[in-house]
Amino acid sequence: MHTITNNYRDAHILNLGSGGERGPYSCNSNCASQAIRCRRNDVCAPPDGRWVDFNAYACQGKPEAMDEIVFSTTTQIMETFGKLFRRPQVHDMPVDEAGLKAG
């Protein structure tokens, strides 16, 4: 497992488009940080640049919540990484276990 970094080379950019379409995109990394407890070891970088446990969004049961953690273009991802601080910031959001099971 890797430690969260703010280097785009350490992240996984996922194309969420369907049918050969490009975008939207998600930017994920593996979690190895004492600052955040990750159920699946996946964290995502929302456009505000703070890493957060993917499950904090997935457990909400609202598809529109997932809109907060996607980027329209890969250029947007690169711009976000260009603004990140040297040391990763982690937003500790609650994860509702019941919401995860329902989803």
Summary of the structure (lengths in Angstrom):
residues: 103
radius of gyration: 13.3
end to end distance: 25.9
largest distance: 38.5
contacts: 267
relative contact order: 0.23
helix: 29%
strand: 17%
